[in-house]
Every structure is written in structure tokens, then in C-alpha cells.
Amino acid sequence: QVQLVESGGGLMQTGDSLRLSCEASGGTLSPYILGWFRQPPGKEREFVAAITRHGDSTEYRDSVKGRFSISRDNNKNTVYLQMNSLKPEDTAVYYCNKFPNEPWGQGTQVTVSS
């Protein structure tokens, strides 16, 4: 099965930018729609963004539109999430996954202070 490893999180200030990466091993991501999800403290995991197989179409939750950008490199078996103009409400553990889902990875913590 595919294993997903997220990285790039950190402690940020409001307005900062950050790029998350998610690399897969044990299988290829290229045939699949890929997504980023997040779990804010004390809340359920929620959808953040998705990208089609060839990167020609993307989708975002309303609260991140215009600030976040999802991209992928099928040659590197990696999906990225560029996060700009970070806000405290973006604080969460961020996960990537494919559709249909694989087992969730460890995620990467993003904390945004005001």
C-alpha cells in the first residue's frame, strides 16, 4: 500500500508563507486525484484542496481560496501545498491523501500565531 509522508510544517506568524510537501512511497500517485486535508485542534479533519491527475484542475475550501495553491510533481511522486497569507485559523495538522484514500500519514503541524 502507498505510504504518505507529509513535511514542511512549522510555527509561523500571521501573514507568513509556507510550503508543505507530501511524498509517497510504495506506489505511484500519478493515476489519482490528490488532496490536502487538515485537522484543527479539537475539530474533525476537513478538506482543504484537491488536484486532478495532470494538475489541470484544482478545488479549494472557501476559506483558503486565493491564499493556498495545490500542485503536484508526478515524476517525484509528490504533492505540494503552498500556503500564503497564513492566519491563526489555519492552525492544524495537515495531511495529504489520494482519492480513494490510503491510510493516513502522520501529518505535519502548522501553527500560526497572531
C-alpha positions as CSV (number, residue, x, y, z in Angstrom):
1,Q,0.0,0.0,0.0
2,V,1.0,3.6,-0.5
3,Q,2.7,5.4,2.4
4,L,2.3,9.1,2.6
5,V,4.8,11.3,4.4
6,E,4.0,15.0,5.0
7,S,6.6,17.6,5.8
8,G,7.2,21.3,5.9
9,G,5.1,22.4,8.8
10,G,6.2,24.8,11.4
11,L,5.5,27.7,13.8
12,M,4.5,30.8,11.7
13,Q,3.3,34.3,12.1
14,T,0.2,35.8,10.6
15,G,0.8,36.7,7.0
16,D,3.7,34.3,6.6
17,S,4.0,31.8,3.7
18,L,4.8,28.1,3.9
19,R,5.0,25.2,1.5
20,L,4.1,21.7,2.6
21,S,5.2,18.6,0.8
22,C,3.8,15.1,0.7
23,E,5.9,12.3,-0.8
24,A,4.6,8.8,-1.4
25,S,6.4,5.5,-1.3
26,G,5.2,2.0,-2.1
27,G,3.2,3.1,-5.1
28,T,2.6,5.8,-7.6
29,L,0.3,8.7,-7.1
30,S,0.0,9.7,-10.8
31,P,-3.3,7.9,-11.6
32,Y,-5.1,9.6,-8.7
33,I,-6.7,12.8,-7.7
34,L,-4.7,14.1,-4.7
35,G,-5.8,16.2,-1.8
36,W,-4.7,18.1,1.3
37,F,-6.7,17.9,4.4
38,R,-6.3,19.4,7.9
39,Q,-7.4,18.8,11.4
40,P,-7.7,21.9,13.6
41,P,-7.3,21.5,17.3
42,G,-10.4,19.8,18.8
43,K,-12.1,19.5,15.4
44,E,-12.8,17.0,12.7
45,R,-10.5,16.5,9.8
46,E,-11.6,18.8,6.9
47,F,-10.9,19.1,3.2
48,V,-8.5,21.8,2.1
49,A,-7.6,21.3,-1.6
50,A,-7.6,18.8,-4.4
51,I,-5.8,18.4,-7.7
52,T,-6.6,16.2,-10.7
53,R,-4.2,13.7,-12.2
54,H,-2.5,16.0,-14.6
55,G,-2.9,19.1,-12.5
56,D,-5.2,20.8,-14.9
57,S,-8.0,21.4,-12.3
58,T,-8.0,22.3,-8.6
59,E,-10.5,22.8,-5.9
60,Y,-10.3,24.6,-2.6
61,R,-12.3,25.1,0.5
62,D,-13.7,28.6,0.6
63,S,-11.6,29.8,3.5
64,V,-8.3,29.2,1.7
65,K,-9.2,30.3,-1.8
66,G,-6.8,32.9,-3.1
67,R,-4.3,32.1,-0.4
68,F,-3.4,28.4,-0.9
69,S,-2.3,26.6,-4.0
70,I,-2.0,22.9,-4.6
71,S,0.4,21.4,-7.1
72,R,1.9,18.1,-7.9
73,D,5.0,16.6,-9.5
74,N,4.2,13.1,-10.7
75,N,7.8,12.4,-11.6
76,K,8.7,12.9,-7.9
77,N,5.5,11.2,-6.6
78,T,4.9,14.4,-4.6
79,V,2.1,16.8,-4.0
80,Y,2.6,20.3,-2.5
81,L,0.5,22.9,-0.8
82,Q,1.7,26.5,-1.0
83,M,0.1,28.5,1.8
84,N,0.3,32.3,1.7
85,S,-1.1,35.0,4.0
86,L,-1.4,32.5,6.8
87,K,-4.0,33.1,9.5
88,P,-4.3,31.7,13.0
89,E,-7.4,29.8,11.9
90,D,-5.1,27.8,9.5
91,T,-3.5,26.2,12.6
92,A,-3.9,22.4,12.2
93,V,-2.3,19.2,11.4
94,Y,-2.1,18.9,7.7
95,Y,-2.4,15.6,5.8
96,C,-2.3,14.6,2.2
97,N,-4.1,11.7,0.6
98,K,-5.4,10.3,-2.6
99,F,-8.9,9.5,-3.7
100,P,-9.8,6.8,-2.8
101,N,-8.0,7.3,0.5
102,E,-4.9,5.4,1.7
103,P,-4.2,5.0,5.4
104,W,-3.5,8.5,6.8
105,G,0.1,9.5,7.5
106,Q,1.4,11.3,10.5
107,G,0.7,14.7,9.1
108,T,2.6,17.9,9.6
109,Q,1.8,20.5,12.2
110,V,1.2,24.1,11.1
111,T,0.8,26.6,13.9
112,V,0.1,30.3,13.1
113,S,0.4,32.8,15.8
114,S,-1.3,36.2,15.7
